Amino acid sequence: MAEPVNGWEARGKPPTLFKRFEFARYAETRAFLDALAELAEQVGTHPQNINFGSTYANITLEAGNGESLTETEYALARRIDGLIVSGG
Amino acid sequence: MAEPVNGWEARGKPPTLFKRFEFARYAETRAFLDALAELAEQVGTHPQNINFGSTYANITLEAGNGESLTETEYALARRIDGLIVSGG
């Protein structure tokens, strides 16, 4: 069974993994979204949904197998968290 | 009074202007979002909310004066439409 990831919330059926990120300025939000788009291309999976405004981005990851969240989604969630740490 | 714009829907209170754009592939969605971000920087106004997945982007523009939609929002809506036309 996949382990929980800091601040990510399992939701719904089919299951998804959700987290809200907040930023001080639009430039930071934009940098995060650009880094996320690059990460998505690297891993070949785009988040099911990204909902953003000037200073926030809500990310929803879907279960790749359509049935349950696995280490694949949790690993991606951690890499998304890592964009914040490494990107400043 | 501001004129309506093709496919944009006035909503809510405070008023917003909403439109859904659909794309054949993620690459097209991404190109649209990148062009939209550049446009937002040019005009100095970011849409209130952008909600996107691999093949769609839902755009919400808010009334800049907080009270009613004006030509400012409709002009921005038309420029966003133009991103599709010019960006292919």
Backbone of each chain as nested JSON, in Angstrom:
{
  "chains": [
    {"id": "A", "residues": [
      {"number": 1, "name": "MET", "atoms": {"N": [0.84, -1.207, 0.0], "CA": [0.0, 0.0, 0.0], "C": [0.866, 1.243, 0.0]}},
      {"number": 2, "name": "ALA", "atoms": {"N": [0.45, 2.22, -0.782], "CA": [1.234, 3.451, -0.913], "C": [1.202, 4.248, 0.394]}},
      {"number": 3, "name": "GLU", "atoms": {"N": [2.309, 4.898, 0.683], "CA": [2.371, 5.709, 1.893], "C": [1.831, 7.114, 1.621]}},
      {"number": 4, "name": "PRO", "atoms": {"N": [1.286, 7.753, 2.65], "CA": [0.816, 9.123, 2.471], "C": [1.979, 10.076, 2.198]}},
      {"number": 5, "name": "VAL", "atoms": {"N": [1.692, 11.171, 1.563], "CA": [2.687, 12.183, 1.247], "C": [2.248, 13.487, 1.891]}},
      {"number": 6, "name": "ASN", "atoms": {"N": [3.207, 14.205, 2.399], "CA": [2.949, 15.434, 3.132], "C": [1.994, 16.397, 2.418]}},
      {"number": 7, "name": "GLY", "atoms": {"N": [0.842, 16.61, 3.003], "CA": [-0.071, 17.628, 2.512], "C": [-0.931, 17.21, 1.334]}},
      {"number": 8, "name": "TRP", "atoms": {"N": [-0.712, 16.036, 0.79], "CA": [-1.543, 15.563, -0.317], "C": [-2.714, 14.778, 0.262]}},
      {"number": 9, "name": "GLU", "atoms": {"N": [-3.887, 15.031, -0.291], "CA": [-5.117, 14.448, 0.231], "C": [-5.707, 13.49, -0.807]}},
      {"number": 10, "name": "ALA", "atoms": {"N": [-5.967, 12.261, -0.387], "CA": [-6.614, 11.3, -1.288], "C": [-8.099, 11.615, -1.34]}},
      {"number": 11, "name": "ARG", "atoms": {"N": [-8.651, 11.625, -2.563], "CA": [-10.044, 12.023, -2.758], "C": [-10.701, 11.159, -3.814]}},
      {"number": 12, "name": "GLY", "atoms": {"N": [-12.008, 10.973, -3.65], "CA": [-12.873, 10.581, -4.749], "C": [-12.81, 9.159, -5.228]}},
      {"number": 13, "name": "LYS", "atoms": {"N": [-13.6, 8.942, -6.256], "CA": [-13.741, 7.617, -6.832], "C": [-14.117, 7.81, -8.282]}},
      {"number": 14, "name": "PRO", "atoms": {"N": [-13.241, 7.567, -9.282], "CA": [-11.911, 7.014, -9.115], "C": [-11.01, 7.941, -8.288]}},
      {"number": 15, "name": "PRO", "atoms": {"N": [-10.098, 7.332, -7.572], "CA": [-9.315, 8.097, -6.607], "C": [-8.368, 9.092, -7.259]}},
      {"number": 16, "name": "THR", "atoms": {"N": [-8.211, 10.214, -6.574], "CA": [-7.257, 11.234, -6.983], "C": [-6.464, 11.678, -5.759]}},
      {"number": 17, "name": "LEU", "atoms": {"N": [-5.39, 12.376, -6.037], "CA": [-4.529, 12.916, -4.991], "C": [-4.495, 14.416, -5.219]}},
      {"number": 18, "name": "PHE", "atoms": {"N": [-4.82, 15.181, -4.184], "CA": [-4.996, 16.634, -4.338], "C": [-4.101, 17.405, -3.378]}},
      {"number": 19, "name": "LYS", "atoms": {"N": [-3.547, 18.521, -3.855], "CA": [-2.827, 19.424, -2.958], "C": [-2.902, 20.851, -3.474]}},
      {"number": 20, "name": "ARG", "atoms": {"N": [-3.036, 21.783, -2.541], "CA": [-3.039, 23.212, -2.871], "C": [-1.68, 23.817, -2.53]}},
      {"number": 21, "name": "PHE", "atoms": {"N": [-1.112, 24.534, -3.475], "CA": [0.149, 25.251, -3.264], "C": [-0.137, 26.748, -3.31]}},
      {"number": 22, "name": "GLU", "atoms": {"N": [0.429, 27.492, -2.353], "CA": [0.225, 28.946, -2.358], "C": [1.561, 29.665, -2.511]}},
      {"number": 23, "name": "PHE", "atoms": {"N": [1.497, 30.801, -3.163], "CA": [2.704, 31.556, -3.501], "C": [2.517, 33.027, -3.163]}},
      {"number": 24, "name": "ALA", "atoms": {"N": [3.64, 33.709, -2.959], "CA": [3.563, 35.129, -2.598], "C": [3.235, 35.993, -3.809]}},
      {"number": 25, "name": "ARG", "atoms": {"N": [3.728, 35.591, -4.963], "CA": [3.543, 36.423, -6.155], "C": [3.266, 35.554, -7.376]}},
      {"number": 26, "name": "TYR", "atoms": {"N": [2.662, 36.169, -8.399], "CA": [2.366, 35.452, -9.632], "C": [3.639, 34.872, -10.253]}},
      {"number": 27, "name": "ALA", "atoms": {"N": [4.743, 35.611, -10.19], "CA": [5.987, 35.112, -10.79], "C": [6.383, 33.754, -10.203]}},
      {"number": 28, "name": "GLU", "atoms": {"N": [6.139, 33.569, -8.924], "CA": [6.458, 32.28, -8.28], "C": [5.489, 31.197, -8.734]}},
      {"number": 29, "name": "THR", "atoms": {"N": [4.225, 31.569, -8.843], "CA": [3.221, 30.613, -9.331], "C": [3.589, 30.162, -10.738]}},
      {"number": 30, "name": "ARG", "atoms": {"N": [3.944, 31.115, -11.561], "CA": [4.297, 30.825, -12.952], "C": [5.528, 29.922, -13.03]}},
      {"number": 31, "name": "ALA", "atoms": {"N": [6.539, 30.221, -12.209], "CA": [7.759, 29.408, -12.214], "C": [7.435, 27.966, -11.8]}},
      {"number": 32, "name": "PHE", "atoms": {"N": [6.571, 27.828, -10.818], "CA": [6.152, 26.499, -10.372], "C": [5.421, 25.759, -11.498]}},
      {"number": 33, "name": "LEU", "atoms": {"N": [4.507, 26.436, -12.165], "CA": [3.737, 25.794, -13.234], "C": [4.631, 25.409, -14.408]}},
      {"number": 34, "name": "ASP", "atoms": {"N": [5.611, 26.255, -14.71], "CA": [6.546, 25.927, -15.787], "C": [7.372, 24.694, -15.416]}},
      {"number": 35, "name": "ALA", "atoms": {"N": [7.843, 24.662, -14.174], "CA": [8.626, 23.505, -13.722], "C": [7.767, 22.247, -13.71]}},
      {"number": 36, "name": "LEU", "atoms": {"N": [6.515, 22.396, -13.335], "CA": [5.593, 21.258, -13.314], "C": [5.345, 20.732, -14.73]}},
      {"number": 37, "name": "ALA", "atoms": {"N": [5.217, 21.642, -15.686], "CA": [5.01, 21.218, -17.082], "C": [6.234, 20.447, -17.586]}},
      {"number": 38, "name": "GLU", "atoms": {"N": [7.413, 20.896, -17.208], "CA": [8.632, 20.179, -17.611], "C": [8.689, 18.796, -16.971]}},
      {"number": 39, "name": "LEU", "atoms": {"N": [8.336, 18.743, -15.689], "CA": [8.307, 17.458, -14.989], "C": [7.304, 16.51, -15.649]}},
      {"number": 40, "name": "ALA", "atoms": {"N": [6.146, 17.039, -16.007], "CA": [5.118, 16.206, -16.647], "C": [5.63, 15.626, -17.961]}},
      {"number": 41, "name": "GLU", "atoms": {"N": [6.374, 16.425, -18.699], "CA": [6.933, 15.916, -19.953], "C": [7.972, 14.829, -19.684]}},
      {"number": 42, "name": "GLN", "atoms": {"N": [8.793, 15.051, -18.655], "CA": [9.813, 14.056, -18.291], "C": [9.194, 12.709, -17.943]}},
      {"number": 43, "name": "VAL", "atoms": {"N": [8.146, 12.759, -17.124], "CA": [7.569, 11.499, -16.644], "C": [6.486, 10.968, -17.586]}},
      {"number": 44, "name": "GLY", "atoms": {"N": [6.1, 11.788, -18.561], "CA": [5.11, 11.33, -19.54], "C": [3.7, 11.253, -19.001]}},
      {"number": 45, "name": "THR", "atoms": {"N": [3.44, 11.946, -17.894], "CA": [2.1, 11.971, -17.313], "C": [1.754, 13.392, -16.909]}},
      {"number": 46, "name": "HIS", "atoms": {"N": [0.625, 13.869, -17.377], "CA": [0.187, 15.191, -16.974], "C": [-0.857, 15.058, -15.875]}},
      {"number": 47, "name": "PRO", "atoms": {"N": [-0.79, 15.945, -14.842], "CA": [-1.843, 15.896, -13.82], "C": [-3.228, 15.965, -14.453]}},
      {"number": 48, "name": "GLN", "atoms": {"N": [-4.165, 15.27, -13.851], "CA": [-5.534, 15.279, -14.367], "C": [-6.068, 16.705, -14.467]}},
      {"number": 49, "name": "ASN", "atoms": {"N": [-5.764, 17.509, -13.452], "CA": [-6.263, 18.883, -13.435], "C": [-5.321, 19.789, -12.662]}},
      {"number": 50, "name": "ILE", "atoms": {"N": [-5.155, 20.992, -13.19], "CA": [-4.43, 22.054, -12.489], "C": [-5.333, 23.27, -12.524]}},
      {"number": 51, "name": "ASN", "atoms": {"N": [-5.581, 23.828, -11.36], "CA": [-6.476, 24.975, -11.222], "C": [-5.666, 26.073, -10.56]}},
      {"number": 52, "name": "PHE", "atoms": {"N": [-5.41, 27.165, -11.279], "CA": [-4.55, 28.17, -10.672], "C": [-5.043, 29.594, -10.885]}},
      {"number": 53, "name": "GLY", "atoms": {"N": [-4.628, 30.443, -9.977], "CA": [-4.821, 31.883, -10.081], "C": [-3.472, 32.535, -9.859]}},
      {"number": 54, "name": "SER", "atoms": {"N": [-3.471, 33.807, -9.581], "CA": [-2.205, 34.538, -9.472], "C": [-1.275, 33.958, -8.415]}},
      {"number": 55, "name": "THR", "atoms": {"N": [-1.836, 33.521, -7.301], "CA": [-0.978, 33.144, -6.178], "C": [-1.277, 31.749, -5.61]}},
      {"number": 56, "name": "TYR", "atoms": {"N": [-1.876, 30.887, -6.412], "CA": [-2.105, 29.524, -5.94], "C": [-2.192, 28.583, -7.125]}},
      {"number": 57, "name": "ALA", "atoms": {"N": [-1.968, 27.304, -6.833], "CA": [-2.171, 26.255, -7.834], "C": [-2.677, 25.025, -7.097]}},
      {"number": 58, "name": "ASN", "atoms": {"N": [-3.843, 24.542, -7.518], "CA": [-4.416, 23.317, -6.958], "C": [-4.152, 22.186, -7.947]}},
      {"number": 59, "name": "ILE", "atoms": {"N": [-3.482, 21.153, -7.467], "CA": [-3.077, 20.063, -8.35], "C": [-3.865, 18.802, -8.015]}},
      {"number": 60, "name": "THR", "atoms": {"N": [-4.416, 18.161, -9.03], "CA": [-5.088, 16.871, -8.854], "C": [-4.394, 15.826, -9.719]}},
      {"number": 61, "name": "LEU", "atoms": {"N": [-3.944, 14.77, -9.081], "CA": [-3.347, 13.63, -9.784], "C": [-4.351, 12.494, -9.783]}},
      {"number": 62, "name": "GLU", "atoms": {"N": [-4.508, 11.83, -10.903], "CA": [-5.453, 10.711, -10.962], "C": [-4.699, 9.39, -10.833]}},
      {"number": 63, "name": "ALA", "atoms": {"N": [-5.4, 8.378, -10.397], "CA": [-4.823, 7.041, -10.332], "C": [-4.584, 6.548, -11.754]}},
      {"number": 64, "name": "GLY", "atoms": {"N": [-3.338, 6.25, -12.067], "CA": [-2.989, 5.858, -13.436], "C": [-3.689, 4.579, -13.874]}},
      {"number": 65, "name": "ASN", "atoms": {"N": [-3.961, 3.703, -12.922], "CA": [-4.634, 2.441, -13.272], "C": [-6.16, 2.561, -13.19]}},
      {"number": 66, "name": "GLY", "atoms": {"N": [-6.65, 3.771, -12.856], "CA": [-8.086, 4.017, -12.819], "C": [-8.801, 3.419, -11.633]}},
      {"number": 67, "name": "GLU", "atoms": {"N": [-8.06, 2.713, -10.779], "CA": [-8.727, 2.013, -9.672], "C": [-8.247, 2.443, -8.297]}},
      {"number": 68, "name": "SER", "atoms": {"N": [-6.92, 2.545, -8.151], "CA": [-6.41, 2.916, -6.84], "C": [-5.087, 3.652, -6.979]}},
      {"number": 69, "name": "LEU", "atoms": {"N": [-4.834, 4.5, -6.0], "CA": [-3.567, 5.228, -5.979], "C": [-2.44, 4.258, -5.668]}},
      {"number": 70, "name": "THR", "atoms": {"N": [-1.34, 4.427, -6.373], "CA": [-0.196, 3.556, -6.153], "C": [1.043, 4.411, -5.898]}},
      {"number": 71, "name": "GLU", "atoms": {"N": [2.157, 3.725, -5.703], "CA": [3.418, 4.428, -5.498], "C": [3.725, 5.368, -6.67]}},
      {"number": 72, "name": "THR", "atoms": {"N": [3.236, 5.052, -7.857], "CA": [3.455, 5.934, -9.015], "C": [2.955, 7.345, -8.739]}},
      {"number": 73, "name": "GLU", "atoms": {"N": [1.723, 7.451, -8.223], "CA": [1.153, 8.772, -7.953], "C": [1.86, 9.445, -6.771]}},
      {"number": 74, "name": "TYR", "atoms": {"N": [2.156, 8.654, -5.744], "CA": [2.825, 9.251, -4.579], "C": [4.232, 9.719, -4.924]}},
      {"number": 75, "name": "ALA", "atoms": {"N": [4.902, 8.967, -5.784], "CA": [6.245, 9.386, -6.209], "C": [6.163, 10.692, -6.996]}},
      {"number": 76, "name": "LEU", "atoms": {"N": [5.155, 10.809, -7.862], "CA": [4.979, 12.048, -8.625], "C": [4.654, 13.204, -7.682]}},
      {"number": 77, "name": "ALA", "atoms": {"N": [3.814, 12.918, -6.688], "CA": [3.466, 13.956, -5.699], "C": [4.721, 14.475, -4.991]}},
      {"number": 78, "name": "ARG", "atoms": {"N": [5.598, 13.551, -4.625], "CA": [6.832, 13.982, -3.956], "C": [7.718, 14.802, -4.896]}},
      {"number": 79, "name": "ARG", "atoms": {"N": [7.743, 14.426, -6.154], "CA": [8.557, 15.19, -7.114], "C": [7.965, 16.588, -7.318]}},
      {"number": 80, "name": "ILE", "atoms": {"N": [6.659, 16.687, -7.28], "CA": [6.029, 18.016, -7.387], "C": [6.385, 18.848, -6.157]}},
      {"number": 81, "name": "ASP", "atoms": {"N": [6.325, 18.23, -4.978], "CA": [6.767, 18.933, -3.766], "C": [8.21, 19.406, -3.934]}},
      {"number": 82, "name": "GLY", "atoms": {"N": [9.014, 18.58, -4.561], "CA": [10.426, 18.899, -4.747], "C": [10.655, 20.115, -5.626]}},
      {"number": 83, "name": "LEU", "atoms": {"N": [9.707, 20.417, -6.489], "CA": [9.835, 21.601, -7.35], "C": [9.842, 22.872, -6.513]}},
      {"number": 84, "name": "ILE", "atoms": {"N": [9.107, 22.826, -5.416], "CA": [9.057, 23.977, -4.519], "C": [10.387, 24.117, -3.796]}},
      {"number": 85, "name": "VAL", "atoms": {"N": [10.884, 23.021, -3.283], "CA": [12.121, 23.039, -2.512], "C": [13.286, 23.502, -3.379]}},
      {"number": 86, "name": "SER", "atoms": {"N": [13.367, 22.893, -4.595], "CA": [14.541, 23.189, -5.416], "C": [14.378, 24.49, -6.186]}},
      {"number": 87, "name": "GLY", "atoms": {"N": [13.12, 24.815, -6.506], "CA": [12.884, 26.012, -7.31], "C": [12.85, 27.287, -6.491]}},
      {"number": 88, "name": "GLY", "atoms": {"N": [12.829, 27.171, -5.18], "CA": [12.78, 28.366, -4.329], "C": [11.377, 28.92, -4.286]}}
    ]},
    {"id": "B", "residues": [
      {"number": 1, "name": "MET", "atoms": {"N": [-22.404, 50.099, -22.631], "CA": [-22.427, 48.702, -22.177], "C": [-21.533, 47.85, -23.073]}},
      {"number": 2, "name": "ALA", "atoms": {"N": [-20.794, 46.953, -22.448], "CA": [-19.865, 46.112, -23.204], "C": [-20.632, 45.131, -24.083]}},
      {"number": 3, "name": "GLU", "atoms": {"N": [-20.084, 44.867, -25.246], "CA": [-20.723, 43.913, -26.143], "C": [-20.317, 42.483, -25.797]}},
      {"number": 4, "name": "PRO", "atoms": {"N": [-21.196, 41.532, -26.086], "CA": [-20.843, 40.142, -25.827], "C": [-19.711, 39.685, -26.756]}},
      {"number": 5, "name": "VAL", "atoms": {"N": [-18.981, 38.687, -26.333], "CA": [-17.887, 38.131, -27.122], "C": [-18.194, 36.665, -27.386]}},
      {"number": 6, "name": "ASN", "atoms": {"N": [-17.879, 36.243, -28.57], "CA": [-18.169, 34.889, -29.008], "C": [-17.756, 33.803, -28.008]}},
      {"number": 7, "name": "GLY", "atoms": {"N": [-18.736, 33.126, -27.449], "CA": [-18.45, 31.96, -26.62], "C": [-18.103, 32.273, -25.179]}},
      {"number": 8, "name": "TRP", "atoms": {"N": [-17.971, 33.531, -24.836], "CA": [-17.688, 33.894, -23.457], "C": [-19.006, 34.122, -22.726]}},
      {"number": 9, "name": "GLU", "atoms": {"N": [-19.067, 33.613, -21.51], "CA": [-20.302, 33.642, -20.743], "C": [-20.111, 34.525, -19.507]}},
      {"number": 10, "name": "ALA", "atoms": {"N": [-20.976, 35.498, -19.335], "CA": [-20.932, 36.336, -18.132], "C": [-21.552, 35.566, -16.973]}},
      {"number": 11, "name": "ARG", "atoms": {"N": [-20.864, 35.583, -15.834], "CA": [-21.29, 34.778, -14.681], "C": [-21.091, 35.557, -13.395]}},
      {"number": 12, "name": "GLY", "atoms": {"N": [-21.95, 35.247, -12.424], "CA": [-21.629, 35.527, -11.034], "C": [-21.699, 36.948, -10.564]}},
      {"number": 13, "name": "LYS", "atoms": {"N": [-21.399, 37.085, -9.32], "CA": [-21.441, 38.365, -8.637], "C": [-20.41, 38.276, -7.524]}},
      {"number": 14, "name": "PRO", "atoms": {"N": [-19.271, 39.011, -7.569], "CA": [-18.889, 39.931, -8.626], "C": [-18.77, 39.228, -9.973]}},
      {"number": 15, "name": "PRO", "atoms": {"N": [-19.08, 39.957, -11.029], "CA": [-19.174, 39.347, -12.346], "C": [-17.849, 38.84, -12.898]}},
      {"number": 16, "name": "THR", "atoms": {"N": [-17.933, 37.748, -13.611], "CA": [-16.771, 37.184, -14.29], "C": [-17.176, 36.82, -15.715]}},
      {"number": 17, "name": "LEU", "atoms": {"N": [-16.181, 36.568, -16.515], "CA": [-16.389, 36.174, -17.904], "C": [-15.692, 34.828, -18.064]}},
      {"number": 18, "name": "PHE", "atoms": {"N": [-16.417, 33.824, -18.529], "CA": [-15.913, 32.456, -18.552], "C": [-15.954, 31.865, -19.958]}},
      {"number": 19, "name": "LYS", "atoms": {"N": [-14.917, 31.121, -20.33], "CA": [-14.961, 30.353, -21.574], "C": [-14.109, 29.093, -21.45]}},
      {"number": 20, "name": "ARG", "atoms": {"N": [-14.606, 28.011, -22.057], "CA": [-13.87, 26.758, -22.104], "C": [-13.253, 26.594, -23.485]}},
      {"number": 21, "name": "PHE", "atoms": {"N": [-11.959, 26.27, -23.512], "CA": [-11.246, 25.989, -24.754], "C": [-10.861, 24.517, -24.757]}},
      {"number": 22, "name": "GLU", "atoms": {"N": [-11.074, 23.858, -25.885], "CA": [-10.696, 22.444, -25.976], "C": [-9.65, 22.243, -27.066]}},
      {"number": 23, "name": "PHE", "atoms": {"N": [-8.787, 21.274, -26.843], "CA": [-7.653, 21.043, -27.722], "C": [-7.529, 19.551, -28.032]}},
      {"number": 24, "name": "ALA", "atoms": {"N": [-6.89, 19.265, -29.135], "CA": [-6.745, 17.866, -29.548], "C": [-5.671, 17.156, -28.725]}},
      {"number": 25, "name": "ARG", "atoms": {"N": [-4.636, 17.914, -28.361], "CA": [-3.501, 17.287, -27.661], "C": [-2.964, 18.202, -26.574]}},
      {"number": 26, "name": "TYR", "atoms": {"N": [-2.278, 17.608, -25.604], "CA": [-1.686, 18.392, -24.522], "C": [-0.738, 19.455, -25.062]}},
      {"number": 27, "name": "ALA", "atoms": {"N": [0.016, 19.14, -26.104], "CA": [0.975, 20.112, -26.651], "C": [0.269, 21.4, -27.078]}},
      {"number": 28, "name": "GLU", "atoms": {"N": [-0.931, 21.259, -27.603], "CA": [-1.689, 22.443, -28.014], "C": [-2.194, 23.216, -26.796]}},
      {"number": 29, "name": "THR", "atoms": {"N": [-2.64, 22.469, -25.791], "CA": [-3.092, 23.107, -24.55], "C": [-1.943, 23.903, -23.942]}},
      {"number": 30, "name": "ARG", "atoms": {"N": [-0.774, 23.271, -23.892], "CA": [0.407, 23.913, -23.315], "C": [0.789, 25.168, -24.092]}},
      {"number": 31, "name": "ALA", "atoms": {"N": [0.757, 25.084, -25.419], "CA": [1.117, 26.244, -26.246], "C": [0.142, 27.398, -25.981]}},
      {"number": 32, "name": "PHE", "atoms": {"N": [-1.128, 27.055, -25.841], "CA": [-2.137, 28.083, -25.542], "C": [-1.868, 28.719, -24.184]}},
      {"number": 33, "name": "LEU", "atoms": {"N": [-1.582, 27.902, -23.188], "CA": [-1.342, 28.43, -21.844], "C": [-0.081, 29.297, -21.802]}},
      {"number": 34, "name": "ASP", "atoms": {"N": [0.937, 28.887, -22.528], "CA": [2.16, 29.698, -22.58], "C": [1.884, 31.045, -23.238]}},
      {"number": 35, "name": "ALA", "atoms": {"N": [1.136, 31.013, -24.339], "CA": [0.8, 32.269, -25.028], "C": [-0.066, 33.149, -24.132]}},
      {"number": 36, "name": "LEU", "atoms": {"N": [-0.963, 32.517, -23.388], "CA": [-1.833, 33.259, -22.475], "C": [-1.016, 33.917, -21.365]}},
      {"number": 37, "name": "ALA", "atoms": {"N": [-0.037, 33.212, -20.858], "CA": [0.814, 33.778, -19.804], "C": [1.589, 34.986, -20.334]}},
      {"number": 38, "name": "GLU", "atoms": {"N": [2.052, 34.889, -21.573], "CA": [2.759, 36.033, -22.167], "C": [1.826, 37.218, -22.357]}},
      {"number": 39, "name": "LEU", "atoms": {"N": [0.617, 36.924, -22.819], "CA": [-0.374, 37.992, -22.988], "C": [-0.685, 38.656, -21.641]}},
      {"number": 40, "name": "ALA", "atoms": {"N": [-0.831, 37.838, -20.6], "CA": [-1.132, 38.375, -19.268], "C": [-0.027, 39.321, -18.804]}},
      {"number": 41, "name": "GLU", "atoms": {"N": [1.219, 38.956, -19.11], "CA": [2.321, 39.841, -18.724], "C": [2.281, 41.142, -19.523]}},
      {"number": 42, "name": "GLN", "atoms": {"N": [1.959, 41.023, -20.806], "CA": [1.868, 42.227, -21.648], "C": [0.827, 43.21, -21.125]}},
      {"number": 43, "name": "VAL", "atoms": {"N": [-0.349, 42.681, -20.797], "CA": [-1.443, 43.564, -20.4], "C": [-1.433, 43.852, -18.898]}},
      {"number": 44, "name": "GLY", "atoms": {"N": [-0.593, 43.146, -18.153], "CA": [-0.475, 43.407, -16.717], "C": [-1.642, 42.907, -15.902]}},
      {"number": 45, "name": "THR", "atoms": {"N": [-2.415, 41.986, -16.472], "CA": [-3.559, 41.414, -15.749], "C": [-3.581, 39.907, -15.957]}},
      {"number": 46, "name": "HIS", "atoms": {"N": [-3.627, 39.168, -14.873], "CA": [-3.723, 37.719, -14.988], "C": [-5.179, 37.307, -14.795]}},
      {"number": 47, "name": "PRO", "atoms": {"N": [-5.667, 36.332, -15.604], "CA": [-7.038, 35.853, -15.369], "C": [-7.222, 35.445, -13.907]}},
      {"number": 48, "name": "GLN", "atoms": {"N": [-8.41, 35.644, -13.397], "CA": [-8.707, 35.277, -12.01], "C": [-8.425, 33.793, -11.77]}},
      {"number": 49, "name": "ASN", "atoms": {"N": [-8.8, 32.977, -12.758], "CA": [-8.613, 31.542, -12.604], "C": [-8.446, 30.877, -13.965]}},
      {"number": 50, "name": "ILE", "atoms": {"N": [-7.53, 29.918, -13.981], "CA": [-7.366, 29.052, -15.153], "C": [-7.387, 27.621, -14.635]}},
      {"number": 51, "name": "ASN", "atoms": {"N": [-8.26, 26.819, -15.219], "CA": [-8.446, 25.438, -14.78], "C": [-8.206, 24.565, -16.006]}},
      {"number": 52, "name": "PHE", "atoms": {"N": [-7.133, 23.764, -15.978], "CA": [-6.832, 23.011, -17.194], "C": [-6.435, 21.579, -16.922]}},
      {"number": 53, "name": "GLY", "atoms": {"N": [-6.674, 20.762, -17.927], "CA": [-6.194, 19.39, -17.963], "C": [-5.472, 19.194, -19.278]}},
      {"number": 54, "name": "SER", "atoms": {"N": [-5.26, 17.962, -19.66], "CA": [-4.455, 17.693, -20.854], "C": [-5.01, 18.354, -22.112]}},
      {"number": 55, "name": "THR", "atoms": {"N": [-6.327, 18.386, -22.247], "CA": [-6.909, 18.829, -23.518], "C": [-7.988, 19.913, -23.371]}},
      {"number": 56, "name": "TYR", "atoms": {"N": [-7.932, 20.645, -22.272], "CA": [-8.875, 21.76, -22.134], "C": [-8.294, 22.809, -21.202]}},
      {"number": 57, "name": "ALA", "atoms": {"N": [-8.831, 24.011, -21.345], "CA": [-8.491, 25.093, -20.408], "C": [-9.742, 25.934, -20.22]}},
      {"number": 58, "name": "ASN", "atoms": {"N": [-10.169, 26.066, -18.975], "CA": [-11.31, 26.912, -18.637], "C": [-10.77, 28.219, -18.079]}},
      {"number": 59, "name": "ILE", "atoms": {"N": [-11.139, 29.319, -18.687], "CA": [-10.594, 30.619, -18.306], "C": [-11.676, 31.476, -17.662]}},
      {"number": 60, "name": "THR", "atoms": {"N": [-11.39, 32.052, -16.528], "CA": [-12.298, 32.995, -15.883], "C": [-11.609, 34.347, -15.739]}},
      {"number": 61, "name": "LEU", "atoms": {"N": [-12.236, 35.366, -16.292], "CA": [-11.748, 36.743, -16.15], "C": [-12.644, 37.463, -15.152]}},
      {"number": 62, "name": "GLU", "atoms": {"N": [-12.057, 38.226, -14.251], "CA": [-12.881, 38.952, -13.287], "C": [-13.035, 40.405, -13.728]}},
      {"number": 63, "name": "ALA", "atoms": {"N": [-14.086, 41.035, -13.26], "CA": [-14.284, 42.457, -13.532], "C": [-13.201, 43.247, -12.805]}},
      {"number": 64, "name": "GLY", "atoms": {"N": [-12.422, 43.99, -13.547], "CA": [-11.295, 44.716, -12.96], "C": [-11.729, 45.743, -11.935]}},
      {"number": 65, "name": "ASN", "atoms": {"N": [-12.916, 46.293, -12.106], "CA": [-13.405, 47.313, -11.159], "C": [-14.194, 46.681, -10.01]}},
      {"number": 66, "name": "GLY", "atoms": {"N": [-14.321, 45.334, -10.043], "CA": [-14.995, 44.631, -8.947], "C": [-16.505, 44.731, -8.989]}},
      {"number": 67, "name": "GLU", "atoms": {"N": [-17.047, 45.476, -9.95], "CA": [-18.49, 45.705, -9.957], "C": [-19.185, 45.225, -11.212]}},
      {"number": 68, "name": "SER", "atoms": {"N": [-18.593, 45.541, -12.353], "CA": [-19.243, 45.146, -13.601], "C": [-18.209, 44.921, -14.69]}},
      {"number": 69, "name": "LEU", "atoms": {"N": [-18.542, 44.042, -15.624], "CA": [-17.671, 43.779, -16.76], "C": [-17.657, 45.004, -17.671]}},
      {"number": 70, "name": "THR", "atoms": {"N": [-16.501, 45.344, -18.165], "CA": [-16.381, 46.499, -19.055], "C": [-15.655, 46.076, -20.327]}},
      {"number": 71, "name": "GLU", "atoms": {"N": [-15.455, 47.027, -21.193], "CA": [-14.742, 46.769, -22.433], "C": [-13.339, 46.208, -22.149]}},
      {"number": 72, "name": "THR", "atoms": {"N": [-12.77, 46.551, -21.013], "CA": [-11.442, 46.023, -20.652], "C": [-11.446, 44.494, -20.661]}},
      {"number": 73, "name": "GLU", "atoms": {"N": [-12.449, 43.89, -20.013], "CA": [-12.513, 42.429, -19.947], "C": [-12.854, 41.819, -21.314]}},
      {"number": 74, "name": "TYR", "atoms": {"N": [-13.783, 42.472, -22.03], "CA": [-14.167, 41.936, -23.336], "C": [-13.015, 42.029, -24.335]}},
      {"number": 75, "name": "ALA", "atoms": {"N": [-12.234, 43.108, -24.213], "CA": [-11.074, 43.243, -25.097], "C": [-10.058, 42.141, -24.792]}},
      {"number": 76, "name": "LEU", "atoms": {"N": [-9.852, 41.857, -23.513], "CA": [-8.926, 40.779, -23.137], "C": [-9.451, 39.436, -23.642]}},
      {"number": 77, "name": "ALA", "atoms": {"N": [-10.762, 39.23, -23.507], "CA": [-11.379, 37.983, -23.992], "C": [-11.113, 37.806, -25.486]}},
      {"number": 78, "name": "ARG", "atoms": {"N": [-11.272, 38.88, -26.242], "CA": [-11.027, 38.788, -27.692], "C": [-9.556, 38.493, -27.982]}},
      {"number": 79, "name": "ARG", "atoms": {"N": [-8.668, 39.063, -27.176], "CA": [-7.241, 38.79, -27.4], "C": [-6.92, 37.335, -27.064]}},
      {"number": 80, "name": "ILE", "atoms": {"N": [-7.595, 36.803, -26.063], "CA": [-7.391, 35.38, -25.729], "C": [-7.915, 34.506, -26.875]}},
      {"number": 81, "name": "ASP", "atoms": {"N": [-9.077, 34.847, -27.403], "CA": [-9.576, 34.13, -28.586], "C": [-8.541, 34.188, -29.71]}},
      {"number": 82, "name": "GLY", "atoms": {"N": [-7.918, 35.355, -29.852], "CA": [-6.938, 35.553, -30.92], "C": [-5.722, 34.652, -30.79]}},
      {"number": 83, "name": "LEU", "atoms": {"N": [-5.418, 34.215, -29.568], "CA": [-4.284, 33.311, -29.371], "C": [-4.518, 31.993, -30.1]}},
      {"number": 84, "name": "ILE", "atoms": {"N": [-5.771, 31.584, -30.136], "CA": [-6.133, 30.348, -30.827], "C": [-5.973, 30.53, -32.33]}},
      {"number": 85, "name": "VAL", "atoms": {"N": [-6.501, 31.623, -32.823], "CA": [-6.455, 31.882, -34.258], "C": [-5.015, 31.98, -34.746]}},
      {"number": 86, "name": "SER", "atoms": {"N": [-4.225, 32.792, -34.024], "CA": [-2.864, 33.035, -34.502], "C": [-1.927, 31.89, -34.158]}},
      {"number": 87, "name": "GLY", "atoms": {"N": [-2.224, 31.209, -33.045], "CA": [-1.319, 30.148, -32.608], "C": [-1.585, 28.819, -33.293]}},
      {"number": 88, "name": "GLY", "atoms": {"N": [-2.685, 28.732, -34.023], "CA": [-3.017, 27.504, -34.751], "C": [-3.468, 26.461, -33.806]}}
    ]}
  ]
}
